[in-house]
Amino acid sequence: MNIAIVGSGYVGLVTGTCFAEVGHNVICVDNDDAKVAQLKAGKIPIYEPGLEDLIRKNVQLKRLHFTNSIGEGVEKSQVVFIAVPTPPQHDGSVDLSYVETVARQIAEHIKEYRVVVDKSTVPVKTGEKVAETIRRYAKPGVEFDVVSNPEFLREGSAVEDLMKPDRIVFGVNSSKASALMHEVYSPFNAPIMVTDLNSAELIKHASNSFLALKISYINAVAAICEASGADVEKVAAGMGADKRIGRQFLNAGLGYGGSCFPKDISAFIKISEELGYNFQLLKEVEKINADQGERFLKKLRDKLWVLKDKKIGQLGLAFKGNTDDIRMSVGIRIAEQMVKEGASLLAYDPKGMEKCNQLHPDIKTVNSAYEAANGAEALIIATEWVDFKSLDWVKIRESMRTPLIFDGRNLLDPSEMKSLGFEYYSVGR
Ligand code: NAD
């Protein structure tokens, strides 16, 4: 099939590449000229495991193309995906201006039947608005359908998540669009769930909110573990062995961050409010999450007494492991707070430093975990990079001025760290 993806970021670029990988002809559109030029020159603007090879292969096979012309995408493709940002506004609601702009641009270029698929995360009923907008701005009589196809990929394993999804959800109001969507997705051999438009949109917000709820729940349990001397890892393992609960997303730590969870949860609260429901439960999820970083900093202040002029190393800036994405990262928030309190901080992240240097010049970065630890009076782990597990911890202990570790992601084994001579603090154990 001929497919266009409007918006070539974490979602659009990976989706387009995976569509090409299963044999479709894909045009990735972006209005960021520099990004398009970079992609055309074979440079990949984001880090995702496995992505670079797949892009290279599919560009060579002429199944994957890049352009800044949405007209070209709409003209050459039966199905046009929208994967542009839906950032939060000050009151927690979603800024839908990117989606609206693209809907109008599609309308201006549409000449014959097209399926317009919203893959951006949007409030329920956005699909109806997109359809209304296209109808208003397109030539009279032009046929099209709007579909909602929420994306569930996780940054850091986006290629794998897209190639082997747990399920594919699309909400459609027409059998013609449904048939074309089946054609898009049949090569993936994954369960396909077809719903109405509004339900598909709600599935995304309801899923992300539920996952965030699991994280905040285990963080609340971690506070009880700390107060009672229990071990949250053991509690989570015991809970997670129950199939009705599941072990995933029961990892105590600094809480959730990133470009999705924080904005999606506040959006869901706002949407519910507009629809007449006070989603108190999710407000509490947000509060627990916000408190989690503060509780961690308090632990640090309790042990180090004064942060001013203390030499502190930080491992991890990305919002999670395996990504270069630092948007709404708890690690960034914590680093900035320590700098504000006068700590002399040196941070390291395997992939997130370039973006950190561009956007947060107040956070000083170094080129290795060992440099961050050298001479430090405390070392913080803020991101769950597996690479940090296999560092030479003996070397690190020897290079630190005082060997204190604050593991905000429960990445390391407490007894092992203690036996290596560290004073070791983590979350809920
Ligand atoms: P992103 O910022 O990485 O990428 C968006 C891209 O859209 C950018 O390259 C930007 O230049 C481009 N763009 C903006 N306006 C445009 C326009 N008018 N025409 C063409 N291109 C335009 O964002 P993302 O992380 O890929 O997220 C996209 C959407 O997918 C959001 O709604 C997000 O909530 C949702 N989502 C994200 C993830 C994730 O893990 N990142 C997962 C699931 C869903």
Residues whose N, C-alpha, C, O or C-beta is under 5 A from the ligand:
A	BS01	NAD	V6 G7 S8 G9 Y10 V11 G12 V29 D30 N31 D32 A83 V84 P85 T86 Y98 T101 V102 K119 S120 T121 E151 F152 L153 R154 E155 C260
